[in-house]
Structures are given as structure tokens and as C-alpha cells.
């Protein structure tokens, strides 16, 4: 009988950010300032840090709308103050999604947005 040592997932540091490859999802991921960032595909392209900052600026530009939509989805007993940007998934150069989550009062409910060329192209609450 052969015993195989489980391979460690590859990691790489770019722009001072450490990314770990998830072979099952075929994507790279990192925790960036408390936000899970995933990048689809096997290639990481520089400059990645400025790309993440650009995405955060796009999201911030839509903050008023996002706050309004999160307020509308609040059910009785949900803690509104726990709402936070939890993850970003970058699918290509001009497209990404973002998810807002809360604490345990939210259960598995979240508010998701999909962006293309800096504009919201889809959004909604989902669990």
C-alpha cells in the first residue's frame, strides 16, 4: 500500500499580498484587509494590488445604493450594523462580484452584486 503525502497548495506573493491556489476551484485567494478576494483562473497578473484598490473604489462609488438595498433586505431581528463587505470574486479584467454579509442574525443571507465596467449589472439578496 502506498501512502501519499497531501500536496500543499501553491502560494505566491505579489505586490506584498500572499495568494494561495485552490486547485478544486481553479482560483487564487487571499485575505485583503479583512475581505476574501478570489481570482478565477490559474494566472495572476501584475499589478494585482492596484486592481484590488480599483475594485474597492468602484464598490465605494456605489455605497449609497448598496446601503439602501441592504436596508431594504433587513428582516426583523437582523443586526444591520454587522453588514460588511465579505468577499470579492474577480472573473476577468472588467468583471467582478462582491458579497455583503452580517453576523449570526443574518443566518446564511447575504447581499450579492455583479459588476461589469464599473457598473452594477445584477444584484440581490440570497442565501
C-alpha positions, 0 to 999 in steps of 0.5 A: 500500500502506498501512502501519499503525502497531501500536496500543499497548495501553491502560494505566491506573493505579489505586490506584498499580498500572499495568494494561495491556489485552490486547485478544486476551484481553479482560483487564487485567494487571499485575505485583503484587509479583512475581505476574501478576494478570489481570482478565477483562473490559474494566472495572476497578473501584475499589478494585482494590488492596484486592481484590488484598490480599483475594485474597492473604489468602484464598490465605494462609488456605489455605497449609497445604493448598496446601503439602501438595498441592504436596508431594504433586505433587513428582516426583523431581528437582523443586526444591520450594523454587522453588514460588511463587505465579505468577499470579492470574486474577480472573473476577468479584467472588467468583471467582478462580484462582491458579497455583503454579509452580517453576523449570526442574525443574518443566518446564511443571507447575504447581499450579492452584486455583479459588476461589469465596467464599473457598473452594477449589472445584477444584484440581490439578496440570497442565501 
